[in-house]
Amino acid sequence: MVPLLDLNEGEFGEVVEISIDSEHSGHGRHRLKGHGKRHKRCCERVCPYDLGIRIGKVVTLLQKPWKGSMLVKIGDSRFAIDREMAERIKIRHLN
């Protein structure tokens, strides 16, 4: 299990854990069950679940510039995520 941040361009893996930061500390439900009604009240920033990044999903790293946001693919969608978020998403290599 490694952070998404550690992947190289073109590599992919299955999401196995999403660490909860201090903004999400009010509810540990993200780790297993996803959103509840409490989510919208406690989160000020976009979290991985808002982008469809969930346990069991396959994430492909498309672009990883030396600084700034990274481009990832989940299903047919592409998202730019910051490095802090990529550090919190743990994946299991599939390639």
C-alpha positions as CSV (number, residue, x, y, z in Angstrom):
1,M,0.0,0.0,0.0
2,V,1.5,3.3,-1.1
3,P,0.2,6.9,-1.4
4,L,-1.2,7.9,-4.8
5,L,1.5,10.6,-4.8
6,D,4.2,7.8,-5.2
7,L,2.8,6.6,-8.5
8,N,4.6,7.5,-11.8
9,E,2.7,8.7,-14.8
10,G,0.8,5.9,-16.5
11,E,0.7,3.7,-13.3
12,F,-2.6,2.7,-11.7
13,G,-3.9,1.1,-8.6
14,E,-7.0,0.3,-6.5
15,V,-7.9,2.6,-3.7
16,V,-7.6,0.8,-0.4
17,E,-7.8,3.6,2.1
18,I,-8.4,7.3,2.3
19,S,-6.9,9.0,5.3
20,I,-9.0,11.5,7.2
21,D,-7.5,14.9,7.8
22,S,-8.4,17.3,10.6
23,E,-11.3,18.7,8.6
24,H,-12.9,15.3,8.4
25,S,-12.1,14.2,12.0
26,G,-15.7,14.7,13.1
27,H,-16.7,11.6,11.3
28,G,-14.8,8.4,10.5
29,R,-17.4,7.2,8.1
30,H,-15.4,8.1,5.0
31,R,-13.0,5.2,5.6
32,L,-15.7,2.5,5.2
33,K,-19.1,3.8,4.2
34,G,-18.6,7.2,2.4
35,H,-20.8,10.2,2.9
36,G,-23.5,10.8,5.4
37,K,-25.6,14.0,5.9
38,R,-22.9,15.2,8.3
39,H,-20.3,15.5,5.5
40,K,-21.5,18.7,3.9
41,R,-21.6,20.5,7.3
42,C,-18.1,19.6,8.3
43,C,-16.0,19.8,5.1
44,E,-14.9,23.2,3.8
45,R,-12.7,21.8,1.0
46,V,-13.3,19.2,-1.7
47,C,-12.5,15.8,-0.4
48,P,-11.7,12.6,-2.4
49,Y,-15.3,11.3,-2.0
50,D,-16.6,14.5,-3.8
51,L,-14.6,13.4,-6.8
52,G,-15.8,9.8,-6.8
53,I,-12.6,8.5,-5.3
54,R,-13.8,5.6,-3.1
55,I,-12.4,2.4,-1.7
56,G,-12.2,-0.2,-4.5
57,K,-12.0,2.3,-7.4
58,V,-9.1,2.1,-9.9
59,V,-7.2,5.3,-10.2
60,T,-4.7,6.0,-13.0
61,L,-2.1,8.8,-12.7
62,L,-2.1,10.6,-16.0
63,Q,0.2,13.6,-15.3
64,K,2.5,14.4,-12.5
65,P,4.3,17.7,-13.0
66,W,7.3,18.3,-10.7
67,K,5.1,20.7,-8.7
68,G,1.4,21.6,-8.7
69,S,-1.7,19.5,-9.2
70,M,-1.7,16.0,-10.6
71,L,-4.1,14.7,-13.2
72,V,-5.8,11.4,-12.4
73,K,-8.4,9.3,-14.2
74,I,-11.2,7.4,-12.4
75,G,-13.5,5.6,-14.7
76,D,-14.2,7.9,-17.7
77,S,-13.6,11.1,-15.6
78,R,-10.4,13.0,-15.2
79,F,-9.6,15.2,-12.2
80,A,-6.8,17.5,-11.0
81,I,-6.0,16.8,-7.4
82,D,-3.4,18.5,-5.2
83,R,-0.5,16.7,-3.7
84,E,-1.9,16.9,-0.2
85,M,-5.0,14.9,-1.3
86,A,-2.8,12.5,-3.3
87,E,-0.8,11.8,-0.2
88,R,-3.9,10.8,1.8
89,I,-5.2,8.3,-0.9
90,K,-3.5,4.9,-0.4
91,I,-3.5,2.5,-3.3
92,R,-2.5,-1.0,-4.1
93,H,-0.5,-1.3,-7.4
94,L,-2.2,-3.2,-10.2
95,N,0.5,-2.9,-12.8
